[in-house]
Amino acid sequence: MRAKVLERFSAGAPRGSWPAEEYAARRRAEGEPATVVMDMESDAFLVVVPTRDDD
């Protein structure tokens, strides 16, 4: 599966803050199948949506 990155958020957000999850929830409320994944190399949370292989 391929994915398009909509937004990236630093993993260093203040304790109790979930900006990537909140952003993904707003996208899902608008009908986009947004998911949060962790990019270990850049120490960031990515909000992604699946794409077709030919996109």
N, CA and C atoms as an extended XYZ file, in Angstrom:
165
Properties=species:S:1:pos:R:3:atomname:S:1:resname:S:1:resid:I:1 pbc="F F F"
N         0.835       -1.183        0.000 N   MET     1
C         0.000        0.000        0.000 CA  MET     1
C         0.876        1.240        0.000 C   MET     1
N         0.451        2.215       -0.765 N   ARG     2
C         1.141        3.495       -0.788 CA  ARG     2
C         0.305        4.500       -0.013 C   ARG     2
N         0.952        5.540        0.467 N   ALA     3
C         0.230        6.549        1.240 CA  ALA     3
C         0.745        7.936        0.907 C   ALA     3
N        -0.145        8.902        1.001 N   LYS     4
C         0.196       10.306        0.808 CA  LYS     4
C         0.240       10.957        2.185 C   LYS     4
N         1.307       11.684        2.472 N   VAL     5
C         1.443       12.388        3.748 CA  VAL     5
C         0.687       13.709        3.658 C   VAL     5
N        -0.289       13.880        4.543 N   LEU     6
C        -1.043       15.134        4.594 CA  LEU     6
C        -0.354       16.163        5.477 C   LEU     6
N         0.207       15.691        6.590 N   GLU     7
C         0.826       16.597        7.562 CA  GLU     7
C         1.801       15.820        8.431 C   GLU     7
N         2.807       16.504        8.957 N   ARG     8
C         3.745       15.863        9.889 CA  ARG     8
C         3.829       16.692       11.157 C   ARG     8
N         3.968       15.987       12.283 N   PHE     9
C         3.997       16.622       13.591 CA  PHE     9
C         5.180       16.072       14.376 C   PHE     9
N         5.888       16.935       15.040 N   SER    10
C         7.011       16.524       15.867 CA  SER    10
C         6.532       15.586       16.965 C   SER    10
N         7.325       14.578       17.258 N   ALA    11
C         6.982       13.649       18.337 CA  ALA    11
C         7.229       14.287       19.699 C   ALA    11
N         7.781       15.470       19.736 N   GLY    12
C         8.091       16.139       20.989 CA  GLY    12
C         6.987       17.064       21.486 C   GLY    12
N         5.741       16.798       21.132 N   ALA    13
C         4.632       17.637       21.599 CA  ALA    13
C         4.528       17.552       23.121 C   ALA    13
N         3.985       18.570       23.739 N   PRO    14
C         3.842       18.544       25.203 CA  PRO    14
C         3.027       17.339       25.672 C   PRO    14
N         3.315       16.867       26.856 N   ARG    15
C         2.607       15.714       27.426 CA  ARG    15
C         1.099       15.998       27.440 C   ARG    15
N         0.333       15.007       27.004 N   GLY    16
C        -1.110       15.138       26.963 CA  GLY    16
C        -1.632       15.801       25.701 C   GLY    16
N        -0.730       16.226       24.824 N   SER    17
C        -1.111       16.856       23.570 CA  SER    17
C        -0.994       15.832       22.444 C   SER    17
N        -2.010       15.731       21.621 N   TRP    18
C        -2.021       14.765       20.520 CA  TRP    18
C        -2.380       15.461       19.207 C   TRP    18
N        -1.558       16.390       18.729 N   PRO    19
C        -1.930       17.169       17.543 CA  PRO    19
C        -2.116       16.317       16.287 C   PRO    19
N        -1.321       15.280       16.110 N   ALA    20
C        -1.477       14.436       14.917 CA  ALA    20
C        -2.810       13.699       14.970 C   ALA    20
N        -3.162       13.160       16.118 N   GLU    21
C        -4.438       12.448       16.259 CA  GLU    21
C        -5.619       13.397       16.069 C   GLU    21
N        -5.503       14.607       16.589 N   GLU    22
C        -6.576       15.579       16.438 CA  GLU    22
C        -6.744       15.990       14.980 C   GLU    22
N        -5.634       16.185       14.280 N   TYR    23
C        -5.682       16.539       12.858 CA  TYR    23
C        -6.307       15.397       12.060 C   TYR    23
N        -5.885       14.171       12.328 N   ALA    24
C        -6.427       13.012       11.616 CA  ALA    24
C        -7.924       12.872       11.886 C   ALA    24
N        -8.358       13.119       13.109 N   ALA    25
C        -9.788       13.025       13.446 CA  ALA    25
C       -10.597       14.046       12.648 C   ALA    25
N       -10.048       15.251       12.479 N   ARG    26
C       -10.753       16.267       11.683 CA  ARG    26
C       -10.853       15.828       10.226 C   ARG    26
N        -9.771       15.237        9.699 N   ARG    27
C        -9.805       14.762        8.308 CA  ARG    27
C       -10.823       13.627        8.154 C   ARG    27
N       -10.861       12.712        9.144 N   ARG    28
C       -11.839       11.619        9.083 CA  ARG    28
C       -13.260       12.153        9.144 C   ARG    28
N       -13.499       13.188        9.937 N   ALA    29
C       -14.829       13.797       10.019 CA  ALA    29
C       -15.248       14.396        8.679 C   ALA    29
N       -14.261       14.771        7.860 N   GLU    30
C       -14.530       15.310        6.519 CA  GLU    30
C       -14.593       14.211        5.464 C   GLU    30
N       -14.444       12.960        5.887 N   GLY    31
C       -14.577       11.845        4.949 CA  GLY    31
C       -13.278       11.261        4.420 C   GLY    31
N       -12.138       11.773        4.850 N   GLU    32
C       -10.851       11.221        4.415 CA  GLU    32
C       -10.424       10.108        5.364 C   GLU    32
N        -9.912        8.990        4.836 N   PRO    33
C        -9.494        7.881        5.699 CA  PRO    33
C        -8.097        8.110        6.293 C   PRO    33
N        -7.934        9.161        7.063 N   ALA    34
C        -6.629        9.550        7.604 CA  ALA    34
C        -6.212        8.643        8.761 C   ALA    34
N        -4.921        8.339        8.777 N   THR    35
C        -4.327        7.496        9.811 CA  THR    35
C        -3.039        8.153       10.288 C   THR    35
N        -2.684        7.925       11.537 N   VAL    36
C        -1.431        8.440       12.086 CA  VAL    36
C        -0.423        7.299       12.151 C   VAL    36
N         0.774        7.566       11.618 N   VAL    37
C         1.873        6.604       11.690 CA  VAL    37
C         3.098        7.317       12.237 C   VAL    37
N         4.025        6.540       12.775 N   MET    38
C         5.259        7.109       13.326 CA  MET    38
C         6.389        6.914       12.335 C   MET    38
N         7.102        7.990       12.020 N   ASP    39
C         8.312        7.911       11.211 CA  ASP    39
C         9.484        7.933       12.186 C   ASP    39
N        10.038        6.769       12.447 N   MET    40
C        11.095        6.650       13.455 CA  MET    40
C        12.355        7.416       13.057 C   MET    40
N        12.666        7.450       11.764 N   GLU    41
C        13.891        8.132       11.327 CA  GLU    41
C        13.858        9.628       11.616 C   GLU    41
N        12.697       10.252       11.397 N   SER    42
C        12.616       11.697       11.623 CA  SER    42
C        11.989       12.046       12.967 C   SER    42
N        11.619       11.044       13.760 N   ASP    43
C        10.999       11.243       15.069 CA  ASP    43
C         9.777       12.154       14.946 C   ASP    43
N         8.891       11.767       14.004 N   ALA    44
C         7.689       12.562       13.755 CA  ALA    44
C         6.494       11.643       13.530 C   ALA    44
N         5.321       12.182       13.847 N   PHE    45
C         4.077       11.490       13.534 CA  PHE    45
C         3.588       12.028       12.196 C   PHE    45
N         3.200       11.135       11.310 N   LEU    46
C         2.697       11.517       10.000 CA  LEU    46
C         1.222       11.190        9.916 C   LEU    46
N         0.454       12.105        9.368 N   VAL    47
C        -0.948       11.834        9.068 CA  VAL    47
C        -0.996       11.480        7.587 C   VAL    47
N        -1.443       10.264        7.299 N   VAL    48
C        -1.413        9.774        5.929 CA  VAL    48
C        -2.790        9.301        5.482 C   VAL    48
N        -2.984        9.277        4.169 N   VAL    49
C        -4.168        8.671        3.557 CA  VAL    49
C        -3.676        7.686        2.505 C   VAL    49
N        -4.364        6.568        2.343 N   PRO    50
C        -3.933        5.598        1.337 CA  PRO    50
C        -4.135        6.155       -0.064 C   PRO    50
N        -3.249        5.766       -0.981 N   THR    51
C        -3.387        6.133       -2.380 CA  THR    51
C        -3.290        4.885       -3.230 C   THR    51
N        -3.797        4.979       -4.421 N   ARG    52
C        -3.665        3.867       -5.347 CA  ARG    52
C        -2.248        3.889       -5.898 C   ARG    52
N        -1.770        2.754       -6.392 N   ASP    53
C        -0.410        2.665       -6.902 CA  ASP    53
C        -0.169        3.561       -8.117 C   ASP    53
N        -1.218        3.899       -8.857 N   ASP    54
C        -1.025        4.732      -10.055 CA  ASP    54
C        -1.192        6.216       -9.776 C   ASP    54
N        -1.368        6.621       -8.520 N   ASP    55
C        -1.482        8.051       -8.170 CA  ASP    55
C        -0.132        8.695       -8.073 C   ASP    55
